[in-house]
Amino acid sequence: MYFAAEIKRRERRVNLILGTLRNDLGILDESPARSQFDCAARCRSRLDCKGANYRLPASGSNQGTCRMFLTASDGTDLSGNPEWSYMATD
C-alpha cells in the first residue's frame, strides 16, 4: 500500500545586522553575490546554512562576497566592519 504525505516547507527568516563581520570559523561556502538579498536567498535555500556575511563589492566590481556558515553565531564572534553585513537565519 502507498501512502502520500504532504510536507510543508517552513519559511526561514533572515535577520540583518549592518556593518558587522563574523570571524571565518565554520565557513560552509564563500562565493560572489550580486547583493545582500542574493546572499540571503542562497543561505535560506540551504538547510545547513545558519548565517551569512555579505561584503560590499570592491570599487569597479559589480559583485560582492557571500560567506555562509554552518553554525549560528552566539554574538561573541561578531565585530564591527562597515564593508560587511551579517545575516542570521532562524
SERO-4910 file (N, C-alpha, C, O; in steps of 0.05 Angstrom, whole numbers):
BEGIN
 pado doro    nc1    nc2    nc3   cac1   cac2   cac3    cc1    cc2    cc3    oc1    oc2    oc3
  Met    A     17    -23      0      0      0      0     18     25      0     39     25     13
  Tyr    A     10     45    -14     25     70    -17     11     93     -2    -13     98     -5
  Phe    A     26    107     15     16    130     29     31    155     21     56    155     20
  Ala    A     17    176     15     30    201      7     27    220     31      6    222     43
  Ala    A     48    235     36     47    254     58     55    282     47     74    284     31
  Glu    A     41    302     55     47    329     46     68    340     67     63    339     91
  Ile    A     89    351     57    109    363     74    108    393     70    112    403     47
  Lys    A    103    407     91    102    436     89    130    447     94    143    440    114
  Arg    A    139    465     77    164    477     80    161    503     96    146    521     90
  Arg    A    176    504    118    175    527    135    193    549    124    216    544    117
  Glu    A    183    573    121    199    595    111    219    603    132    212    604    156
  Arg    A    244    607    124    265    615    142    269    645    140    272    656    118
  Arg    A    268    659    162    273    688    162    302    694    165    318    677    175
  Val    A    310    718    156    337    727    159    337    753    174    323    772    166
  Asn    A    353    755    195    357    780    210    383    793    201    404    781    203
  Leu    A    381    817    192    405    832    181    417    850    202    403    865    215
  Ile    A    443    848    205    458    865    223    479    880    206    499    869    198
  Leu    A    473    905    199    491    921    182    517    927    195    519    930    220
  Gly    A    539    929    179    565    937    190    577    917    209    591    925    228
  Thr    A    572    891    204    581    871    223    594    848    207    584    838    188
  Leu    A    618    840    217    633    818    205    635    796    225    639    800    249
  Arg    A    631    771    216    634    747    233    661    735    226    670    736    203
  Asn    A    675    725    247    701    713    241    698    689    222    675    679    219
  Asp    A    719    679    210    717    659    189    718    630    198    724    613    182
  Leu    A    711    625    223    709    597    232    682    585    224    662    598    226
  Gly    A    683    561    215    658    547    208    646    555    181    621    554    178
  Ile    A    662    564    162    652    572    136    642    548    120    656    528    117
  Leu    A    618    550    110    605    529     94    613    533     65    619    514     50
  Asp    A    612    559     56    617    565     28    623    595     26    612    611     41
  Glu    A    639    603      6    644    631      0    644    634    -30    659    620    -44
  Ser    A    628    653    -40    625    656    -69    616    685    -75    606    699    -57
  Pro    A    619    693   -100    609    720   -108    579    722   -106    565    702   -110
  Ala    A    569    746   -100    540    750    -98    534    778   -108    550    797   -104
  Arg    A    511    782   -121    503    808   -132    494    828   -110    497    852   -113
  Ser    A    482    817    -89    470    835    -68    467    820    -42    471    795    -40
  Gln    A    460    835    -21    453    822      5    429    803      1    428    782     13
  Phe    A    410    812    -15    386    795    -20    394    768    -32    384    747    -24
  Asp    A    412    769    -52    422    745    -65    435    727    -45    431    703    -45
  Cys    A    452    738    -29    467    722     -8    447    710     12    449    687     18
  Ala    A    428    726     21    408    716     40    391    693     27    385    673     41
  Ala    A    384    696      2    368    676    -11    384    650    -14    372    628    -11
  Arg    A    409    652    -19    426    628    -21    427    613      6    424    589      7
  Cys    A    431    628     27    432    616     54    405    604     61    404    581     71
  Arg    A    383    618     56    357    607     62    351    581     47    335    565     57
  Ser    A    362    578     23    356    555      7    371    530     17    365    508      8
  Arg    A    390    533     35    406    511     45    400    506     74    402    524     91
  Leu    A    391    482     81    384    476    108    408    476    127    405    480    151
  Asp    A    433    472    116    457    472    132    469    499    136    489    502    150
  Cys    A    457    520    125    467    547    128    453    561    152    428    563    152
  Lys    A    468    569    172    457    581    196    461    611    198    451    625    215
  Gly    A    477    622    179    483    651    178    500    657    155    513    639    143
  Ala    A    502    683    148    518    691    125    528    719    128    516    736    141
  Asn    A    551    724    117    563    751    115    563    759     86    569    743     68
  Tyr    A    556    785     81    557    796     54    576    820     55    572    838     71
  Arg    A    596    820     37    614    843     35    607    858     10    603    847    -12
  Leu    A    606    885     13    600    902    -10    620    898    -32    643    891    -26
  Pro    A    613    902    -57    631    899    -80    655    919    -77    652    942    -68
  Ala    A    678    910    -86    701    927    -87    697    948   -109    681    944   -127
  Ser    A    711    970   -107    709    991   -127    713    980   -155    733    966   -160
  Gly    A    695    985   -174    697    976   -201    686    948   -206    686    938   -228
  Ser    A    675    936   -185    664    909   -187    634    911   -184    624    929   -170
  Asn    A    619    892   -195    590    891   -192    581    868   -174    557    863   -172
  Gln    A    600    854   -162    593    831   -145    608    833   -119    632    840   -117
  Gly    A    593    828    -97    605    826    -71    612    798    -64    614    781    -82
  Thr    A    616    793    -38    623    766    -29    602    756    -10    594    770      9
  Cys    A    593    731    -14    574    718      4    589    695     18    599    677      5
  Arg    A    590    697     45    604    676     61    582    664     79    571    677     96
  Met    A    578    638     75    557    624     91    570    606    112    592    596    109
  Phe    A    556    603    135    566    589    158    549    565    166    525    565    162
  Leu    A    563    545    177    550    520    186    536    523    213    517    508    219
  Thr    A    545    542    229    534    545    256    523    573    260    530    592    246
  Ala    A    505    576    279    494    602    286    515    617    303    531    605    318
  Ser    A    514    643    302    532    660    319    520    664    346    496    667    350
  Asp    A    537    663    366    528    670    394    533    699    400    528    708    423
  Gly    A    544    714    381    549    743    384    578    749    391    587    772    386
  Thr    A    592    730    403    620    735    411    639    735    387    662    745    389
  Asp    A    630    724    365    648    722    341    641    744    321    650    742    298
  Leu    A    627    765    329    619    787    311    636    812    318    641    817    342
  Ser    A    643    827    298    657    852    303    648    873    282    637    866    261
  Gly    A    651    898    289    643    919    271    661    922    247    685    922    249
  Asn    A    649    924    223    663    928    198    643    939    178    624    925    171
  Pro    A    647    964    169    627    977    151    624    964    123    605    969    110
  Glu    A    643    947    115    642    934     89    625    909     89    618    899     68
  Trp    A    619    899    113    605    873    115    578    877    129    574    896    144
  Ser    A    560    858    124    534    856    138    531    826    145    536    809    129
  Tyr    A    521    821    170    517    794    178    487    788    178    471    805    186
  Met    A    480    764    168    452    756    167    449    730    182    462    710    176
  Ala    A    432    730    202    427    705    218    400    694    209    380    708    206
  Thr    A    399    668    206    374    654    199    361    642    224    375    638    244
  Asp    A    335    637    223    323    624    246    312    597    237    301    583    254
***
